[in-house]
């Protein structure tokens, strides 16, 4: 994800996705997600994870862009004050 970023948004409506999968696939998807946000560049041979994860990844990328924009705006505002 981003340098220095220690958290991410986990959306409540993802429960439908996780519940629709088998327990094994849900667990593998969850671990894949955690590996992704910790910058370990995960890969999976599981076709279910490969089909579902891009939807989650795209949301995380949109969130990251919002966070970076907000962080930059806050930096600029702090510089104006000082």
C-alpha positions in Angstrom: 0.0 0.0 0.0 1.5 3.3 1.0 4.7 4.1 2.8 3.9 4.8 6.5 0.2 3.8 6.2 -0.7 1.4 9.0 -4.4 0.8 8.4 -7.0 0.3 5.7 -10.7 0.3 5.3 -12.4 -3.1 5.6 -16.0 -2.7 4.4 -19.0 -4.2 6.2 -20.7 -5.1 2.9 -17.8 -7.4 2.0 -19.5 -9.9 4.4 -21.7 -11.0 1.6 -18.7 -11.9 -0.5 -17.0 -13.8 2.2 -20.1 -15.6 3.4 -20.8 -16.8 -0.2 -17.5 -18.6 -0.3 -16.5 -21.8 1.3 -14.7 -21.4 4.7 -11.4 -22.4 3.0 -11.8 -19.9 0.2 -12.9 -17.2 2.6 -9.9 -17.7 4.8 -7.6 -17.8 1.7 -9.1 -14.6 0.4 -8.8 -12.9 3.8 -5.1 -13.9 4.0 -4.5 -12.7 0.5 -6.1 -9.4 1.4 -3.8 -9.0 4.4 -0.8 -9.9 2.4 -1.7 -7.4 -0.2 -2.1 -4.5 2.3 1.3 -5.5 3.8 3.0 -5.2 0.4 4.0 -8.8 0.1 2.7 -9.1 -3.5 0.6 -12.2 -3.0 -0.2 -14.7 -5.7 -2.8 -17.4 -5.5 -3.5 -20.5 -7.5 -7.1 -20.5 -6.2 -9.4 -19.4 -9.1 -12.0 -18.1 -6.6 -9.5 -15.8 -4.9 -8.2 -14.7 -8.3 -11.8 -13.9 -9.4 -12.9 -12.0 -6.3 -9.8 -10.3 -5.1 -9.6 -7.7 -7.9 -12.9 -6.2 -6.8 -11.5 -5.7 -3.3 -8.1 -4.5 -4.6 -9.7 -1.9 -6.8 -11.6 -0.5 -3.9 -8.5 -0.4 -1.8 -6.7 1.5 -4.6 -9.5 4.1 -4.8 -9.2 4.5 -1.0 -5.5 4.9 -1.2 -5.8 7.7 -3.8 -8.3 9.5 -1.5 -5.9 9.1 1.4 -2.9 10.3 -0.5 -4.9 13.4 -1.8 -6.0 14.2 1.7 -2.5 13.7 3.2 -1.0 16.0 0.6 -3.7 18.7 1.2 -3.0 18.4 5.0 0.7 18.8 4.3 0.1 21.9 2.2 -2.2 23.4 4.8 0.4 22.8 7.5 3.1 24.5 5.4 0.8 27.5 5.0 0.5 27.9 8.8 4.2 27.8 9.4 
